[in-house]
């Protein structure tokens, strides 16, 4: 009997990474698509997401992102199995927290990431201030910061605020990767806080950190069973998406050589928190020091690069929960490879941040792609159709712009066509 797995999230590329990872151990996969709008059980535009064309997906469900009770209902009504406990992969911060908040209702039927030592809930450890305190306790460097509380659109900036500073949501499940701004003075800080109020929430918490000049950004993926932490390699972020802040458009996956001391501290941090599951840690180099940035208690957006290097962390998590053999997977990356995240490429190109030539160069220079896969070709075919549709649309728009420009009468010329 195949082990059943349910993958939950809003990003098709991230879900696809986990789908293909657990498929390597023959799991039966269901997907719950967290969407902003739906009708009759499907997305509003009635389009199936790219990852759901994978040959490894058996069932697809759709859930409104804001309705976490509906998510729990879908799990309990459609995803349980009387013959086995099903493994859950919540793949966004808000779904990780929703599963954890409902763990008493779900524990009889499902395995899922959790905190094992009673040190707090997952939502508690998503708070960046709590993460920073734990990181300091194991000897990691962190940027100093304070929290500005916003209530009903009102806030107070403390006296003596040092500039430049950097704003970000206190918990990513409330703010995502947006809301991040460098502020060189009080006016810019007020603008950043007012943007949070108008675009996100009138009540919330914003972390304001001392600004650090970043020389190099890194990320790592790992798995913890609460007693042992596996961190097989790390990623250097080469090109950061301009549309999706903080996410690598292109990066390099590589061994942890020469970073062993800080990697050991990251392992201590995970054990200090008591987290069981796959995780992602962002960090950076500023001057001669390495700084902890944040920990995501889920599989990271670039995690498939690690799987492609032979270290299958999602499969390791499934096998841990179900008593399988985790020893079949490599625990150390031994080579290097360049990866490109096609979704980030497409988003940056269609929003005008990169040219078509740059898009194509990022694709050609990658050793690892997240969508393209010869063993599972259908998602790539759908993605390519999406790319061609955008390209045709942009070509038509360019030609229409040129036509309108030609039709605009020059000074002293006769006006024609009503233009």
C-alpha positions as CSV (number, residue, x, y, z in Angstrom):
1,X,0.0,0.0,0.0
2,X,1.4,3.4,-1.0
3,X,2.0,6.0,1.7
4,X,-0.3,8.9,1.2
5,X,0.9,12.5,1.3
6,X,-1.0,15.7,1.2
7,X,0.8,18.9,0.0
8,X,-0.8,22.2,0.9
9,X,0.3,25.6,-0.4
10,X,-0.3,28.6,-2.8
11,X,2.8,28.4,-5.0
12,X,2.7,25.9,-7.8
13,X,6.5,25.7,-8.1
14,X,7.0,25.0,-4.4
15,X,4.3,22.4,-4.4
16,X,5.8,20.7,-7.5
17,X,9.2,20.4,-5.8
18,X,7.6,18.4,-2.9
19,X,5.4,16.4,-5.3
20,X,8.4,15.1,-7.2
21,X,10.5,14.7,-4.1
22,X,8.1,12.3,-2.4
23,X,7.3,10.6,-5.7
24,X,10.8,9.2,-5.5
25,X,9.7,6.9,-2.7
26,X,6.4,6.0,-4.4
27,X,4.0,8.1,-2.4
28,X,0.4,8.7,-3.4
29,X,0.0,12.5,-3.6
30,X,-2.9,14.8,-3.1
31,X,-2.7,18.6,-3.5
32,X,-4.7,21.3,-1.7
33,X,-4.3,24.5,-3.7
34,X,-4.7,27.5,-1.4
35,X,-6.3,30.2,-3.6
36,X,-7.5,33.7,-3.2
37,X,-10.8,33.0,-5.0
38,X,-12.7,29.9,-6.1
39,X,-16.0,28.9,-7.5
40,X,-17.7,25.4,-7.4
41,X,-14.6,23.9,-5.8
42,X,-12.1,25.2,-8.3
43,X,-10.2,28.4,-9.0
44,X,-12.3,31.3,-10.2
45,X,-10.7,31.2,-13.7
46,X,-11.2,27.4,-13.8
47,X,-7.6,26.8,-14.6
48,X,-5.7,23.9,-13.1
49,X,-2.4,25.0,-11.6
50,X,0.8,23.8,-13.4
51,X,1.9,21.4,-10.6
52,X,-1.4,19.6,-10.7
53,X,-0.6,18.4,-14.3
54,X,2.2,16.2,-12.7
55,X,1.7,12.5,-13.3
56,X,2.3,11.9,-9.6
57,X,-0.8,13.9,-8.4
58,X,-3.9,11.7,-7.7
59,X,-6.3,14.2,-6.2
60,X,-6.7,18.0,-6.2
61,X,-8.7,20.2,-3.8
62,X,-9.1,23.9,-3.7
63,X,-9.4,26.1,-0.6
64,X,-9.6,29.8,0.1
65,X,-6.4,31.0,1.6
66,X,-8.2,33.0,4.3
67,X,-10.5,30.2,5.3
68,X,-8.3,27.9,7.5
69,X,-11.4,26.1,8.9
70,X,-12.2,25.0,5.4
71,X,-8.7,23.6,5.1
72,X,-9.2,21.5,8.2
73,X,-12.6,20.4,6.9
74,X,-11.1,19.3,3.6
75,X,-8.4,17.3,5.4
76,X,-10.8,15.5,7.7
77,X,-13.5,14.9,5.1
78,X,-11.4,14.0,2.1
79,X,-7.8,13.1,3.0
80,X,-7.9,10.6,5.9
81,X,-7.3,6.9,5.4
82,X,-8.5,4.2,7.8
83,X,-5.5,2.0,7.0
84,X,-2.7,4.6,7.6
85,X,-1.8,8.0,9.0
86,X,-1.3,10.5,6.1
87,X,1.7,12.8,6.0
88,X,1.0,16.5,5.6
89,X,3.3,19.0,3.9
90,X,2.0,22.5,4.7
91,X,4.1,24.6,2.3
92,X,3.3,28.2,3.3
93,X,3.7,29.9,6.6
94,X,0.0,30.4,7.2
95,X,-0.9,26.8,6.4
96,X,2.0,25.6,8.7
97,X,0.4,27.6,11.5
98,X,-3.1,26.5,10.7
99,X,-2.1,22.8,10.9
100,X,-0.3,23.4,14.2
101,X,-3.3,25.3,15.7
102,X,-5.5,22.3,14.8
103,X,-3.1,19.6,15.8
104,X,-5.4,18.1,18.4
105,X,-8.1,17.5,15.7
106,X,-5.6,16.2,13.2
107,X,-3.2,14.1,15.2
108,X,-5.3,10.9,15.0
109,X,-5.2,10.8,11.2
110,X,-2.1,12.7,10.2
111,X,1.6,13.2,10.7
112,X,2.8,16.8,10.3
113,X,5.7,19.1,11.3
114,X,5.5,20.1,14.9
115,X,7.4,21.4,18.0
116,X,8.5,18.4,20.1
117,X,9.8,19.8,23.4
118,X,7.0,22.0,24.7
119,X,8.9,25.2,23.9
120,X,6.0,26.8,22.3
121,X,3.7,26.6,19.2
122,X,4.9,26.9,15.7
123,X,3.3,30.4,15.5
124,X,5.4,31.5,18.5
125,X,8.6,30.4,16.7
126,X,7.5,32.2,13.5
127,X,7.9,35.5,15.4
128,X,11.3,36.9,14.2
129,X,12.0,38.4,17.7
130,X,11.7,35.0,19.3
131,X,13.9,33.5,16.5
132,X,16.6,36.2,17.1
133,X,16.6,35.6,20.8
134,X,17.1,31.8,20.2
135,X,19.8,32.5,17.6
136,X,21.7,34.7,20.0
137,X,21.5,32.0,22.6
138,X,23.5,29.6,20.4
139,X,26.1,32.2,19.4
140,X,24.8,33.4,16.1
141,X,25.1,37.1,15.0
142,X,21.8,38.9,14.5
143,X,20.9,42.5,13.5
144,X,19.4,44.4,16.4
145,X,15.8,45.3,16.0
146,X,12.6,46.6,17.7
147,X,9.0,46.0,17.1
148,X,6.6,48.8,16.2
149,X,3.0,47.9,17.2
150,X,0.3,49.3,14.9
151,X,-3.3,49.4,16.2
152,X,-6.2,50.7,14.2
153,X,-3.7,52.5,11.9
154,X,-1.9,54.3,14.7
155,X,1.7,53.8,15.8
156,X,4.5,55.5,17.6
157,X,8.1,55.7,16.4
158,X,10.4,55.5,19.4
159,X,12.8,58.4,20.1
160,X,16.4,57.8,19.2
161,X,15.6,55.5,16.2
162,X,18.9,54.8,14.3
163,X,18.9,55.2,10.5
164,X,19.3,53.6,8.1
165,X,16.9,50.8,9.2
166,X,15.0,48.0,7.5
167,X,11.4,47.0,7.9
168,X,9.8,43.6,7.6
169,X,6.7,41.9,9.0
170,X,7.3,40.4,12.4
171,X,5.9,37.0,11.3
172,X,5.9,36.0,7.6
173,X,2.6,34.3,7.9
174,X,1.1,37.8,8.4
175,X,3.2,39.7,5.9
176,X,4.9,37.2,3.5
177,X,8.0,38.5,1.8
178,X,6.5,41.9,1.1
179,X,6.7,45.0,3.3
180,X,10.5,45.0,3.3
181,X,12.0,48.5,2.9
182,X,15.3,50.3,3.6
183,X,14.5,53.6,5.4
184,X,17.1,56.3,5.6
185,X,15.1,58.7,7.7
186,X,11.9,59.0,9.7
187,X,9.9,60.1,6.7
188,X,10.8,56.9,4.8
189,X,10.0,54.8,7.9
190,X,6.6,56.5,8.2
191,X,6.0,55.7,4.5
192,X,6.9,52.1,5.0
193,X,4.6,51.8,8.0
194,X,1.7,53.5,6.2
195,X,2.2,51.2,3.3
196,X,1.8,48.3,5.7
197,X,-1.4,49.8,7.0
198,X,-3.0,50.5,3.6
199,X,-1.9,47.3,1.8
200,X,-1.9,44.7,4.6
201,X,-3.6,45.4,7.9
202,X,-4.5,48.4,10.2
203,X,-3.4,46.3,13.2
204,X,-0.2,44.4,13.2
205,X,3.5,44.3,14.2
206,X,6.4,45.4,12.1
207,X,10.0,44.5,12.9
208,X,12.5,47.4,12.4
209,X,16.1,46.2,12.2
210,X,19.4,48.0,12.0
211,X,20.4,48.1,8.4
212,X,23.2,45.8,7.3
213,X,25.1,46.1,4.0
214,X,24.8,42.6,2.6
215,X,27.7,41.2,0.6
216,X,26.3,37.7,-0.1
217,X,22.9,36.1,0.7
218,X,22.6,32.4,1.5
219,X,20.0,29.8,2.3
220,X,20.0,26.3,3.5
221,X,17.5,23.4,3.7
222,X,17.4,20.8,6.4
223,X,15.4,18.1,8.2
224,X,15.1,17.6,12.0
225,X,13.6,14.7,13.9
226,X,14.0,16.6,17.2
227,X,17.2,14.8,18.1
228,X,19.3,15.0,15.0
229,X,19.5,17.7,12.4
230,X,20.5,17.0,8.8
231,X,21.8,20.0,6.7
232,X,23.3,18.5,3.5
233,X,24.3,21.7,1.8
234,X,23.6,25.4,1.3
235,X,22.7,27.8,-1.5
236,X,24.2,31.1,-2.5
237,X,21.6,33.5,-4.0
238,X,23.1,34.8,-7.2
239,X,20.1,36.7,-8.7
240,X,17.3,37.9,-6.4
241,X,13.8,38.2,-7.9
242,X,12.7,41.8,-8.1
243,X,9.0,40.9,-8.2
244,X,9.2,38.5,-5.3
245,X,11.5,40.0,-2.8
246,X,13.9,37.7,-0.9
247,X,13.5,34.7,-3.3
248,X,16.3,33.5,-5.6
249,X,15.7,33.7,-9.3
250,X,19.0,32.0,-9.8
251,X,21.4,30.5,-7.3
252,X,24.2,28.0,-6.7
253,X,23.7,24.9,-4.5
254,X,27.0,23.7,-2.9
255,X,28.5,21.8,0.0
256,X,28.8,23.4,3.5
257,X,32.7,23.3,3.3
258,X,34.2,26.2,5.2
259,X,30.9,27.0,6.8
260,X,30.9,24.1,9.3
261,X,31.1,26.3,12.4
262,X,28.0,28.4,11.6
263,X,26.2,25.3,10.3
264,X,26.7,23.6,13.7
265,X,25.2,26.7,15.3
266,X,22.2,26.5,13.0
267,X,21.7,22.9,14.0
268,X,21.8,23.9,17.7
269,X,19.2,26.6,16.9
270,X,16.8,24.0,15.4
271,X,17.3,21.7,18.4
272,X,16.8,24.6,20.7
273,X,13.4,25.3,19.1
274,X,12.5,21.6,19.1
275,X,11.2,21.6,15.5
276,X,10.4,18.3,13.8
277,X,10.2,18.5,10.0
278,X,11.8,20.2,7.0
279,X,13.0,23.7,7.4
280,X,14.7,26.6,5.6
281,X,17.2,29.1,7.1
282,X,18.1,32.4,5.4
283,X,21.4,34.1,6.4
284,X,23.9,36.6,4.9
285,X,27.5,37.8,5.0
286,X,28.1,41.5,5.9
287,X,31.7,42.5,6.2
288,X,33.6,39.6,7.8
289,X,30.6,38.3,9.8
290,X,27.7,35.8,9.1
291,X,24.3,37.0,10.3
292,X,21.2,34.9,10.9
293,X,18.2,36.3,9.1
294,X,15.2,34.1,9.6
295,X,14.0,30.5,9.8
296,X,11.1,29.2,7.9
297,X,9.4,26.1,9.4
298,X,8.6,24.6,6.0
299,X,10.4,23.4,2.8
300,X,12.1,26.4,1.1
301,X,11.2,27.7,-2.3
302,X,14.6,26.6,-3.7
303,X,14.6,23.3,-1.9
304,X,14.3,21.2,-5.0
305,X,17.9,22.1,-5.9
306,X,18.9,20.0,-2.9
307,X,16.7,17.1,-3.9
308,X,18.3,17.1,-7.4
309,X,21.7,16.9,-5.8
310,X,20.7,13.5,-4.2
311,X,19.6,14.8,-0.7
312,X,15.9,14.2,-0.6
313,X,14.7,16.0,2.6
314,X,10.9,15.7,2.0
315,X,11.3,11.9,1.4
316,X,13.4,11.8,4.6
317,X,10.6,13.4,6.5
318,X,8.0,10.9,5.2
319,X,10.2,8.0,6.1
320,X,10.9,9.3,9.6
321,X,7.2,9.7,10.4
322,X,6.3,6.3,8.9
323,X,9.3,4.3,10.1
324,X,11.0,4.0,6.8
325,X,14.7,3.9,6.0
326,X,16.1,7.4,6.0
327,X,19.6,6.1,5.4
328,X,19.1,5.6,1.7
329,X,19.5,9.3,1.1
330,X,22.8,11.2,0.9
331,X,23.2,13.6,3.9
332,X,26.0,15.7,2.3
333,X,26.2,17.5,-1.0
334,X,29.6,16.9,-2.7
335,X,29.4,19.1,-5.8
336,X,28.1,22.4,-7.1
337,X,25.3,23.3,-9.5
338,X,23.5,26.4,-10.8
339,X,19.7,26.4,-10.5
340,X,17.1,28.7,-12.0
341,X,13.5,29.1,-10.6
342,X,11.4,29.4,-13.7
343,X,8.4,31.0,-11.9
344,X,10.6,33.8,-10.6
345,X,12.0,34.3,-14.1
346,X,8.6,34.5,-15.6
347,X,7.3,36.9,-12.9
348,X,10.3,39.2,-13.3
349,X,10.1,39.2,-17.1
350,X,6.3,39.7,-17.4
351,X,6.6,42.6,-14.9
352,X,9.4,44.3,-16.8
353,X,12.2,43.7,-14.4
354,X,14.3,41.7,-16.8
355,X,14.5,41.5,-20.6
356,X,13.6,38.5,-22.7
357,X,17.3,38.0,-23.4
358,X,18.1,37.9,-19.7
359,X,15.2,35.5,-19.2
360,X,16.6,33.1,-21.8
361,X,20.1,33.4,-20.5
362,X,19.1,32.5,-17.0
363,X,17.3,29.4,-18.4
364,X,20.3,28.3,-20.5
365,X,22.9,28.7,-17.8
366,X,21.1,26.5,-15.3
367,X,22.1,22.9,-14.4
368,X,18.9,22.5,-12.4
369,X,15.3,23.6,-13.3
370,X,12.4,23.4,-11.0
371,X,9.6,22.7,-13.6
372,X,11.4,21.1,-16.5
373,X,11.7,17.3,-15.9
374,X,12.0,14.6,-18.6
375,X,10.3,12.0,-16.3
376,X,7.4,14.2,-15.6
377,X,7.0,16.4,-18.7
378,X,3.4,17.7,-18.6
379,X,4.0,20.6,-16.1
380,X,6.8,21.9,-18.4
381,X,4.5,21.8,-21.4
382,X,1.8,23.8,-19.6
383,X,4.4,26.3,-18.4
384,X,5.8,26.7,-21.9
385,X,2.3,27.4,-23.2
386,X,1.9,30.1,-20.5
387,X,5.3,31.6,-21.5
388,X,4.3,31.7,-25.2
389,X,1.0,33.3,-24.4
390,X,2.7,36.0,-22.4
391,X,5.3,36.5,-25.2
392,X,2.6,36.8,-27.9
393,X,0.6,39.3,-25.7
394,X,3.7,41.4,-25.1
395,X,4.6,41.3,-28.8
396,X,1.1,42.5,-29.8
397,X,1.3,45.3,-27.1
398,X,4.7,46.4,-28.5
399,X,3.4,46.5,-32.1
400,X,0.3,48.4,-31.1
401,X,2.4,51.0,-29.2
402,X,4.6,51.5,-32.3
403,X,1.5,51.8,-34.5
404,X,-0.1,54.4,-32.2
405,X,3.2,56.3,-32.1
406,X,3.3,56.5,-35.9
407,X,-0.3,57.7,-36.0
408,X,0.3,60.6,-33.6
409,X,0.5,63.7,-35.9
410,X,3.8,65.7,-35.9
411,X,3.6,69.4,-35.3
412,X,2.3,71.1,-38.3
413,X,0.9,67.9,-39.9
414,X,-2.8,67.1,-40.6
415,X,-4.4,65.1,-37.9
416,X,-5.8,61.8,-39.1
417,X,-7.9,58.9,-37.8
418,X,-9.1,61.0,-34.9
419,X,-5.7,60.5,-33.1
